[in-house]
């Protein structure tokens, strides 16, 4: 056994950032030219007043406080497809539950200090319209409370799979809102795919913070590995957490994965695909689109992202009939289903992204409209098919 000194957070962050930056070279440069604000965002004031610091997430709308617990899950039956030297497949998840009270318990940060330091260097490489500097990603707090006591009783569970290149942290607002209405929500990171994932320790083959291996020029083989791995991750999370009859929802690649997991795993009662393709990059359909499904599935998209490939793969599934519905948000972009819906307008108000950058990411719709619309869309679907007790 080789002994070593534990690295400091800053050393870990710098090492992770250097490795990820090398992989992401060639990404489109960030758009950082100042732009005038075009409509109020969700609490834009602190961002504008402090050069991008203090970005705020919208508060949940349900009757319950929300408690948060972070868990490290290890699947010893699989190796990691992105880093085989690790020898196992690991996941980090956040479990969000309705809480008896949130008073006296600290608010969970959207990103830990170590993850925020890495993300600060990666943000404009992963999402070119995010700023290369000026935003204090470590300062954003969620509305979940670490250590808050859980309400008694069994509650239906929803699992969230984020988009390719995104971490579970960027789905915090919707997940916490769902938990505030009575569901238990588990947000799942997919290491090697996610921008950054922080583990509680290091192990042979990886540092405490893993960064994405994805590149801007993703090929068909990488896409297939990503989706297959995500489906296996979600099914393992059900095993590890002892779950049955659950709901899944996911964004982009996460939407693709949850639709396919619905098809493969009878424990999944219903799913929401937030703008994920239902085909492979070679044009062949996923089994769920080719064969259809008898369980409820919502396909939710935006007018800003809609293209022939999405229409073709979604239409193939819809042609089978069954409990599958399609909805579309107007004046919106692909990342309106994530925390960026609230954060990017604040970055624009602070002069840290352009109006064009905002429109490209989340659309022009005011977040005071888009955020509630997305929340209501997902919440009403699960209220019909996997209702939470009151």
Number of C-alpha atoms within 10 A of each C-alpha: 3 4 5 6 5 11 12 10 15 13 12 19 26 16 17 25 23 14 14 24 19 11 17 18 12 12 16 14 15 20 18 21 13 15 17 13 19 13 15 14 23 22 18 24 17 16 25 20 12 14 18 25 20 21 26 23 21 20 15 23 15 15 13 21 27 33 30 25 16 15 15 13 16 15 17 11 9 16 15 17 16 18 15 12 12 15 17 16 22 19 20 20 22 21 21 29 31 29 22 15 16 21 10 10 14 16 20 18 20 25 24 16 16 21 27 21 21 28 24 20 20 25 20 20 26 25 18 19 26 27 27 19 15 17 21 17 23 20 17 20 20 21 25 32 25 19 17 23 18 17 17 9 6 10 19 18 24 25 24 28 30 29 28 22 21 26 26 27 24 20 23 23 25 26 29 30 28 27 31 26 23 24 28 24 29 27 25 26 28 29 29 19 24 21 26 31 27 22 20 11 11 14 11 9 11 14 17 19 22 26 29 27 21 22 19 13 10 10 12 13 11 16 16 14 12 21 21 15 21 27 22 14 25 24 19 19 21 19 12 12 10 8 14 14 15 20 25 27 26 27 28 22 24 31 30 29 32 33 31 23 24 26 22 15 14 13 15 24 20 28 32 29 28 32 26 25 25 30 22 17 16 9 12 12 19 20 16 20 24 16 14 19 22 15 16 20 25 22 21 21 25 21 14 21 16 14 9 8 15 17 12 17 22 22 14 19 23 18 13 15 12 14 14 21 15 13 11 15 18 13 16 26 23 24 24 28 31 26 21 23 31 26 25 31 34 31 32 30 27 26 22 29 27 25 22 14 23 26 19 17 23 29 28 22 21 19 26 15 11 22 22 15 15 18 18 16 15 20 19 12 17 25 14 11 15 21 17 19 12 9
